[in-house]
Amino acid sequence: MAVLNRMEWYDLARSTNWTPSYVTEDELFPPKLSGEFGLPLTAWEDYDEPYKQTYPEYVKVQRDKDAGAYSVKAALERSRIFENSDPGWKSVMKAHYGAIARGEYAAASAEARMMRFSKAPGMRNMATLGCLDEIRHGQMQLYFPHEHVSKDRQMDWAFKAYDTNEWAMIAARHFFDDIMVRDAISISIMLTFSFETGFTNMQFLGLAADAAEAGDHTFANLISSIQTDESRHAQIGGPALKVLIENGHKAEAQKRGDIAVWRAWKLFSVLTGPIMDYYTPLEHRKQSFKEFMEEWIVAQFERALTDMGLDLPWYWDIFLKDIAETHHGMHLGSYFWRPTLWWNPAAGVTPDERAWLEEKYPGWNDTWGQCWDVFIDNVVDGNMAMTYPETLPYVCNMCQLPIIGTPGKGWNVKDHPLEYQGRLYHFGSEVDRWVFEQDPARYAGHLSIVDRFLAGMIQPMDLGGALKYMDLAPGEIGDDAHNYAWAEVYRALRATRKAS
Amino acid sequence: MALFPLTSNFEGDFVLQLVAVDSDDTMDEVAAAAAVHSVGRRVKARPGCVMRVRRQGAEAFLPRTMKVSESGLKPTETIEIIWEAGPH
C-alpha cells in the first residue's frame, strides 16, 4: 500500500479535535486542568506549533540519536575518564545528575497533562512526543551515572536526591512542582517556554562545552543529545502564548512567564553558576556564567519574549544586575555549608582563579573575596572548625535558597519580609516576595528547611540532626573537592612573605 | 526566659543566618551571639569597634542594654548587626 507523503496528511491529523456530545466541553476539558481562560475549543484549533513531527519520524530520529549517545558511552566505558578527571568535574556530574535526572522523569507527568488536557490538538501531539522525551531523559540520566555508583557513593544521589529533604532538593522540588502542577496551558508557558527555552540551553549546552573541554565526551554527548529534544518540545509554549495574546489574555500569560523565569533563574544561580565559575577547572572554562547568561538568556530569550508579543518582565533591571552577583553568594553558601551537599564542591579560589574572577567580575576581591580571605586564612592556619557553619542560613520562603547579597565593601544583604495571616515570611528578593503575593494561598502552607527546624521537625537540633533529616549518610556528605590542596599555594605565599 | 529565634544580617557578611538568643538577652548579647556565626568565619574582626543592633531598615540602633523582650522584635525578625567605631 502506498504511504501518503507526510505533508499530505499532517495538518489534518494535527488539527483533529473532539466534538463532545455525551459530555459537556468542561467535563471533557475541566478548566482547572485545561486552563481557566474561558476559550472554547475552536480558539485552540489555531494553535500552530512551529516544529512539526510525526510519531514515526520521532521514533526513527530518537533511535538514531540514542544509539549515538549509548555507543559513545560503551566505547569510553574502559577509558577511566571518571577516575582520572578533576574532582571538580566529578562534582559537576554529581550535582547535575542528582538535580536533573528525576526532575526529567517528573516532567513527563507535566507533559502528560498537556497531552491529555490541552484543548489544542497540535499541543497534544507535541506533548506526546515531549512526554516520551522526558521519560527517555530520566532513564538515560539514571543509566549513565549508574556505572559510577560502585566507585563513588555520592553518585547514588543521581537517583536518591529527589526522595530526600536535602535543602537544594527542597528548592528544586518547590520550583518544579510550582511550574508543573498547574493547568495544561500554564505548564506550556511556565515549563516549556519559560524554563526550557530560557534556561535548559544554559545547563545543557554550557555544560556540554565544558564537558568536551574536560575530556568527558560521554557526558558531553549525552547532554547535547538531550538538548536537541528540549529545543523541540520547548516550543510547545510559544503558540499557546500567541493564542492567549490574540484572545485578550496577555496579562495572564505575562504573569505566568514572569513567575517562571524568575524562579528558574534562582535555581540556576545555585546549580549552574558555581559549576561554571568555580568547579570547572580554570583551563577548561569557555565562558563565565555571566557571559553565558548574557548570550543565552539576555540576548536570545529577550528576543523570544518580545517576538512573542510579551513585554520584558517588570524586574528585568534587577535580573540584569543579579546575573553578576547572585551565584557568587550561592557558591559561597553551598560551599560553606558543604556537609549538606551530596557532592564535593570545588572552592575555586586559588590566586589564578581569583584573578579570573576579578577580570570577569570587577570588584570580586573587594566583595566575595573578603569573605574568602577569612576562610582561606582559617584553612592555612589549620583552624578548620571555623571553616564550617554552626547554624542554618536563613532561606527564602519562595526559592528555598539562602537569602544572600553582596558582602564586603559592597555589603547590600537584605531581607524582604512579609506578614501573611499572622506568619512572618522571609524572601531573598523583591521578586520572590512578588511571586508569593500573586497567589499566597498556593505557597503559604509550605515550610522551608528553617521553618521545619524551628518547628522541631529536625532532631537533634544540630548539624548531625540536619544531616540525618537530609538523608546524607557517611560517605555521601560533601567536603572540599580537592581536600584543600588548593590552600598549599597560599601557605607557600605566606612562607615567602615571612622569609622576605 | 525563653528561646527566641532571630535572623542575623551581619555587616560585611553575605548571608542571613538563624540565631537563637534568649528573650532576656541584651542587644549586646544578641550581637555577640550573631557574631559567633560571622566574625572569624567570613568577616574579619574589627578591633576597637562595637557591634550594634538595629531593626532592618532603621537608622537608629536599639539601646545596648535593652532586652529582646523589651524590643518589640518578632520571632525570626531580621536584625542588622553594624560595626560602630568605638570611643577613642
Interface residues (C-beta under 8 A of the other chain):
Chain A: G329 L332 G333 F336 W368 Q370 C371 D373 V374 F375 N378 M386 T387 P389 E390 T391 L392 P393 Y394 P402 I403 I404 G405 T406 P407 G408 W411 V413 K414 D415 P417 L424 H426 V450 F453 L454
Chain B: P5 T7 N9 E11 G12 D13 F14 V15 L16 Q17 L18 V19 A20 V36 H37 G40 R41 R42 V43 K44 Q56 K74 P75 T76 E77 T78
